[in-house]
Each structure stands twice: as structure tokens, then as C-alpha cells.
Amino acid sequence: MEQTNQFRGNHQLKSQLEELQLEQIDELRVSAHAGKAAKRALQQANDHFRRANRDLGELAAFIAASLTTVTAVEAVINIAIDKIGLAREMLRTAFDGYILFLAVLLLVGSVRFGLIMHRRARAEKEIDHAKQLVFKFCPPEEWPKLEE
């Protein structure tokens, strides 16, 4: 049964419409906040990804520089043996020490490589999750552009 007053109005229908409008406004407000948070999360995930890629490049350059110095040290040792006449045993000991130092650097570099790759993989997952949230809460004109 519907409640009516003397002017034959339906109060229950009006209150339902008002509640529906309030719910829609709340949903829009929540969606706008969620969209902003999703875009912010996407920006942070992209920053993490770029930082991991930069660290990976720096590590590769460091390892390449370490490997090229091995040949330079070997050339210096060969010149020192031939031209200066230093004892081979002393130079070989110095070269072995340098090789040991280089091996430690490569070991530390490989551990660092593993950590960087783990951070990079985590950043990729963050990007995927943030993009899903952006697609869910943001209008299509605010979606991230496809990278070519």
C-alpha cells in the first residue's frame, strides 16, 4: 500500500529517488577519488620502473668497465715485465690480487643484478595493477596512451 496525503502524492517514491540520487553522487565522488589515486599509483609505478632500469644500466656499465680494466692491467703487466724488468712473480701476485678483487666485484654485481631484476619485476606488476585501476575508475579520455 502506498502512503498518500491529501494531495495524492507518493512520498515513498520521492524518498527512493532522493536516495538513489545521493548514492549516485557518492559513487561519482568515490570514483573520482579512486581515479586520482589510480593515476598517482600508475605514476609512482612508472617511476619505480624507470629507476630500476636506470640502476640496471649503471650496473651493466660498471661490470663492463671492470672487465675492460682487466685487459688494461694485463697489458701493463706485460709491459712492466718486458721493459722494466720487474720480477714476474711479483707482478703475477699483483695480477692475481686484482683478479680476486674483480671476482668479488662481479659477485657483488651479480647479487645486485638479482635485486634490481626483482625490483623491476615488482614495478612491472605495480604498473599492471595501477593500469587496471585507471581503466576501472577513470573515463576513457584519461586512460594512459599505448606506448609504441
Backbone bond lengths (Angstrom), bond angles and torsions (degrees), N, CA, C in turn:
res aa  C-N    CA-C-N  psi(-1)  N-CA   C-N-CA  omega(-1)  CA-C   N-CA-C  phi
1 M - - - 1.431 - - 1.519 109.41 -
2 E 1.262 114.12 139.72 1.446 120.15 -179.23 1.516 109.82 -94.46
3 Q 1.308 113.65 142.46 1.458 118.24 176.54 1.527 108.10 -86.73
4 T 1.269 116.46 127.01 1.466 120.39 178.13 1.524 108.31 -130.25
5 N 1.295 114.19 152.71 1.454 118.07 175.73 1.523 108.38 -106.31
6 Q 1.285 115.15 -167.10 1.456 118.32 -176.19 1.515 112.93 -67.25
7 F 1.374 117.47 -18.44 1.463 119.43 179.51 1.519 111.19 -97.28
8 R 1.273 117.41 8.91 1.465 125.01 175.92 1.530 112.47 63.86
9 G 1.296 117.55 38.72 1.457 121.05 178.23 1.514 110.22 -96.01
10 N 1.326 116.88 152.30 1.447 122.71 -179.74 1.534 108.21 -102.96
11 H 1.333 116.17 99.49 1.460 120.81 -176.66 1.527 111.99 -71.42
12 Q 1.313 116.55 -33.80 1.459 119.70 -178.05 1.532 110.56 -66.41
13 L 1.310 117.62 -39.49 1.459 121.54 179.54 1.527 110.36 -66.31
14 K 1.317 118.35 -40.03 1.453 121.87 178.52 1.527 111.13 -64.18
15 S 1.321 116.98 -42.99 1.464 119.50 -179.19 1.531 110.80 -67.67
16 Q 1.320 117.85 -35.14 1.467 120.47 176.87 1.521 111.07 -65.79
17 L 1.325 117.22 -40.68 1.457 120.75 177.65 1.528 110.92 -64.19
18 E 1.319 116.50 -42.10 1.460 119.78 178.52 1.526 111.00 -63.56
19 E 1.341 117.28 -42.08 1.463 120.76 178.68 1.530 110.65 -63.57
20 L 1.331 116.79 -41.10 1.456 121.02 179.18 1.529 110.75 -63.61
21 Q 1.317 116.99 -41.94 1.458 120.48 178.21 1.526 111.20 -65.20
22 L 1.325 117.27 -40.75 1.460 120.56 177.88 1.530 111.06 -64.22
23 E 1.334 116.81 -40.08 1.467 120.05 177.78 1.528 110.83 -63.65
24 Q 1.334 116.81 -41.14 1.460 120.15 179.09 1.532 110.93 -64.66
25 I 1.316 117.27 -39.53 1.464 120.56 178.02 1.522 109.94 -64.96
26 D 1.333 116.81 -43.21 1.467 120.21 177.65 1.520 111.07 -61.99
27 E 1.337 117.40 -41.30 1.465 121.06 178.62 1.530 110.68 -63.25
28 L 1.322 117.26 -41.23 1.458 120.15 178.03 1.528 111.14 -63.98
29 R 1.326 116.03 -41.83 1.452 120.44 179.07 1.533 110.62 -63.69
30 V 1.321 117.24 -45.52 1.463 121.73 178.75 1.528 109.57 -64.33
31 S 1.322 116.77 -41.37 1.459 120.59 -179.67 1.522 111.06 -64.31
32 A 1.323 117.47 -39.07 1.470 120.26 178.51 1.520 110.81 -65.43
33 H 1.322 117.45 -43.00 1.464 120.54 178.42 1.527 111.02 -66.49
34 A 1.317 115.50 -41.10 1.462 119.18 179.10 1.523 110.67 -66.39
35 G 1.317 117.59 -36.16 1.463 121.13 177.44 1.517 111.71 -64.19
36 K 1.332 116.44 -43.56 1.469 120.04 177.89 1.525 110.71 -64.07
37 A 1.324 115.86 -41.75 1.469 119.62 179.76 1.530 110.40 -65.97
38 A 1.327 116.98 -37.70 1.463 120.30 179.32 1.524 110.78 -66.67
39 K 1.333 117.01 -41.22 1.473 119.76 178.47 1.524 110.63 -66.25
40 R 1.326 117.06 -38.70 1.461 120.66 177.83 1.536 110.52 -65.32
41 A 1.335 116.65 -40.98 1.469 120.80 178.15 1.524 110.80 -64.91
42 L 1.337 116.84 -37.78 1.460 120.46 177.87 1.528 110.46 -65.30
43 Q 1.324 117.46 -41.78 1.462 120.90 178.57 1.524 110.83 -63.12
44 Q 1.324 117.31 -43.03 1.462 120.51 179.04 1.527 111.27 -65.83
45 A 1.332 117.17 -40.19 1.460 120.27 178.85 1.526 110.61 -65.16
46 N 1.321 116.88 -39.37 1.471 119.80 176.44 1.528 110.90 -64.33
47 D 1.335 116.92 -38.28 1.466 120.49 176.99 1.521 111.09 -63.61
48 H 1.335 116.62 -43.45 1.467 120.26 177.61 1.521 111.07 -61.37
49 F 1.319 116.65 -40.40 1.461 121.32 -179.48 1.528 110.68 -65.83
50 R 1.332 116.71 -45.34 1.464 119.92 178.39 1.530 111.49 -63.80
51 R 1.319 116.69 -38.58 1.461 120.46 178.76 1.534 110.46 -64.88
52 A 1.316 117.39 -42.04 1.467 120.74 178.36 1.525 110.51 -65.01
53 N 1.327 117.74 -40.15 1.469 120.27 177.38 1.527 111.19 -65.48
54 R 1.331 117.12 -39.26 1.462 120.24 177.40 1.525 110.73 -63.57
55 D 1.334 117.09 -44.33 1.466 120.76 178.43 1.525 111.11 -62.98
56 L 1.311 116.52 -36.67 1.463 120.70 178.57 1.524 110.57 -65.67
57 G 1.317 117.71 -41.27 1.462 121.67 176.94 1.518 112.06 -64.78
58 E 1.334 116.40 -41.55 1.466 120.08 178.14 1.523 111.07 -63.72
59 L 1.317 116.47 -40.49 1.464 120.11 179.09 1.520 110.90 -65.30
60 A 1.322 117.40 -42.54 1.469 120.79 178.51 1.526 110.66 -62.12
61 A 1.328 117.00 -41.54 1.468 120.32 178.31 1.523 110.80 -65.19
62 F 1.313 117.46 -39.81 1.460 121.34 179.02 1.526 110.98 -63.79
63 I 1.324 117.30 -45.05 1.469 120.40 -179.86 1.527 110.26 -66.16
64 A 1.328 117.55 -41.24 1.469 120.04 178.39 1.525 110.77 -63.32
65 A 1.323 117.22 -40.96 1.466 120.07 178.38 1.524 111.26 -65.46
66 S 1.319 117.01 -38.12 1.464 120.37 177.94 1.520 111.36 -64.16
67 L 1.323 116.14 -40.35 1.475 119.23 -179.46 1.526 111.92 -70.20
68 T 1.306 117.86 -34.84 1.465 118.84 179.39 1.526 111.68 -72.53
69 T 1.322 117.02 -27.50 1.465 118.37 177.70 1.521 111.49 -70.07
70 V 1.321 117.64 -23.99 1.467 120.10 176.98 1.525 109.88 -60.97
71 T 1.307 117.01 -45.73 1.468 119.29 179.88 1.527 110.91 -67.21
72 A 1.326 116.63 -35.06 1.464 119.25 177.82 1.529 110.80 -65.87
73 V 1.313 117.34 -42.72 1.471 120.78 178.88 1.522 110.08 -64.73
74 E 1.318 117.00 -40.28 1.464 119.92 178.22 1.529 110.83 -63.49
75 A 1.321 116.91 -40.55 1.469 119.85 177.67 1.526 110.94 -64.05
76 V 1.325 117.63 -40.90 1.459 120.99 178.00 1.529 110.40 -63.31
77 I 1.304 116.91 -40.29 1.472 120.41 178.71 1.523 110.53 -63.96
78 N 1.323 117.62 -43.50 1.473 120.57 179.10 1.527 110.81 -63.22
79 I 1.329 117.51 -40.73 1.463 120.62 177.86 1.527 110.12 -66.21
80 A 1.340 116.44 -41.74 1.462 120.28 -179.18 1.526 110.97 -63.88
81 I 1.318 117.19 -37.21 1.464 120.33 179.70 1.522 110.20 -68.88
82 D 1.339 117.06 -45.93 1.466 121.17 -175.15 1.530 112.62 -75.52
83 K 1.302 118.21 -48.91 1.469 121.56 -171.20 1.532 113.43 -85.92
84 I 1.336 116.48 -44.24 1.452 119.55 -173.34 1.526 111.51 -88.84
85 G 1.295 116.14 -31.25 1.459 119.98 179.80 1.514 113.31 82.94
86 L 1.311 117.92 29.37 1.464 120.21 175.71 1.527 109.36 -71.87
87 A 1.284 115.90 159.33 1.462 121.01 -178.61 1.530 110.01 -67.79
88 R 1.314 114.22 133.98 1.466 119.61 -178.91 1.524 111.74 -61.75
89 E 1.320 117.88 -38.29 1.454 121.00 -176.87 1.536 111.35 -63.70
90 M 1.319 115.86 -40.67 1.456 119.46 179.16 1.536 110.71 -64.59
91 L 1.316 117.12 -43.61 1.464 120.59 -179.99 1.523 111.68 -69.95
92 R 1.314 116.74 -37.25 1.474 119.52 177.42 1.533 110.42 -65.03
93 T 1.327 116.81 -38.65 1.464 120.28 177.24 1.529 110.20 -63.75
94 A 1.317 116.40 -42.40 1.466 120.08 177.71 1.529 110.15 -64.10
95 F 1.317 116.70 -41.70 1.470 120.17 179.14 1.525 110.63 -65.93
96 D 1.334 117.67 -40.84 1.464 120.14 177.65 1.532 111.22 -63.26
97 G 1.329 116.25 -38.75 1.465 119.80 175.71 1.524 111.61 -62.63
98 Y 1.316 115.33 -40.58 1.466 119.22 178.06 1.525 110.80 -66.02
99 I 1.314 117.08 -40.50 1.474 120.57 177.90 1.524 110.12 -63.01
100 L 1.334 117.29 -40.79 1.466 120.52 177.26 1.534 109.97 -62.20
101 F 1.327 116.08 -45.26 1.463 120.45 177.28 1.524 110.87 -59.55
102 L 1.319 117.29 -42.16 1.458 121.82 178.90 1.524 111.30 -65.94
103 A 1.323 117.26 -38.65 1.468 120.70 178.38 1.530 110.44 -63.42
104 V 1.336 116.24 -40.63 1.470 119.59 176.90 1.526 109.86 -63.46
105 L 1.330 117.38 -42.71 1.465 120.56 177.79 1.536 111.33 -60.84
106 L 1.318 116.55 -42.41 1.469 120.07 179.26 1.526 111.46 -67.05
107 L 1.331 116.54 -36.43 1.464 119.81 176.93 1.526 110.57 -64.40
108 V 1.321 116.35 -47.10 1.470 120.47 177.48 1.529 109.62 -62.90
109 G 1.338 116.41 -39.26 1.465 120.22 177.99 1.515 112.54 -62.82
110 S 1.332 117.00 -38.59 1.468 119.20 -179.92 1.526 111.19 -70.07
111 V 1.335 117.33 -36.07 1.467 119.86 175.74 1.528 109.45 -65.43
112 R 1.318 115.71 -43.93 1.471 120.07 177.91 1.522 110.97 -62.45
113 F 1.332 117.26 -37.53 1.460 121.51 177.37 1.528 110.42 -60.36
114 G 1.327 116.31 -43.77 1.459 119.79 178.22 1.516 112.27 -61.59
115 L 1.332 116.70 -42.28 1.461 120.21 178.89 1.529 111.53 -65.95
116 I 1.313 115.99 -40.90 1.472 119.58 179.56 1.527 110.60 -65.06
117 M 1.318 116.82 -42.33 1.464 119.49 179.75 1.531 110.77 -65.44
118 H 1.323 116.91 -34.74 1.463 120.23 176.55 1.533 110.10 -65.40
119 R 1.341 117.02 -44.39 1.469 120.53 177.30 1.520 111.55 -63.11
120 R 1.324 116.22 -37.71 1.466 120.51 -179.80 1.525 110.76 -66.87
121 A 1.339 116.43 -42.90 1.465 120.05 178.33 1.526 110.77 -64.24
122 R 1.336 116.89 -40.00 1.465 120.21 177.98 1.528 110.35 -64.62
123 A 1.327 117.08 -38.94 1.468 120.65 178.23 1.528 110.90 -65.17
124 E 1.334 117.05 -37.85 1.467 119.49 177.23 1.527 110.65 -63.05
125 K 1.327 117.02 -40.71 1.468 120.15 177.78 1.525 110.52 -65.50
126 E 1.350 116.97 -39.73 1.466 120.59 177.11 1.525 110.81 -61.57
127 I 1.322 116.70 -40.93 1.469 120.60 179.44 1.522 110.07 -63.28
128 D 1.327 116.71 -45.94 1.466 119.96 179.79 1.524 111.12 -60.75
129 H 1.320 117.09 -44.28 1.464 120.61 -179.71 1.527 111.07 -65.52
130 A 1.326 116.45 -43.29 1.467 119.73 -179.83 1.526 111.02 -65.05
131 K 1.341 117.28 -38.57 1.468 119.39 177.60 1.517 111.00 -63.78
132 Q 1.325 117.53 -38.92 1.456 119.92 176.95 1.526 110.54 -60.42
133 L 1.323 116.69 -42.44 1.461 120.08 178.99 1.526 111.56 -66.37
134 V 1.330 116.96 -39.09 1.463 120.19 178.13 1.526 109.71 -63.29
135 F 1.326 117.21 -44.58 1.457 120.57 179.64 1.530 111.16 -64.80
136 K 1.324 116.16 -30.12 1.464 119.86 -178.19 1.529 111.93 -78.64
137 F 1.342 117.43 -41.72 1.461 119.92 -170.04 1.528 114.69 -105.30
138 C 1.313 118.86 -15.78 1.464 120.23 -176.49 1.525 110.39 -103.44
139 P 1.323 116.47 151.16 1.465 119.16 175.13 1.538 110.02 -68.52
140 P 1.331 117.82 156.80 1.476 121.06 -174.66 1.526 114.52 -56.97
141 E 1.324 118.92 -29.68 1.469 119.02 -179.64 1.530 112.03 -70.91
142 E 1.321 118.19 -16.14 1.461 121.44 178.57 1.527 112.52 -99.12
143 W 1.314 117.49 2.36 1.477 120.41 179.33 1.517 110.19 -67.34
144 P 1.336 117.94 148.97 1.468 119.87 178.53 1.520 110.92 -65.45
145 K 1.311 115.26 145.83 1.473 121.07 179.75 1.522 109.10 -76.49
146 L 1.317 115.89 149.44 1.458 120.67 177.34 1.521 109.32 -72.04
147 E 1.334 116.15 135.49 1.452 120.51 179.25 1.518 108.73 -86.09
148 E 1.319 114.94 132.29 1.464 119.36 -177.54 1.509 110.72 -99.17
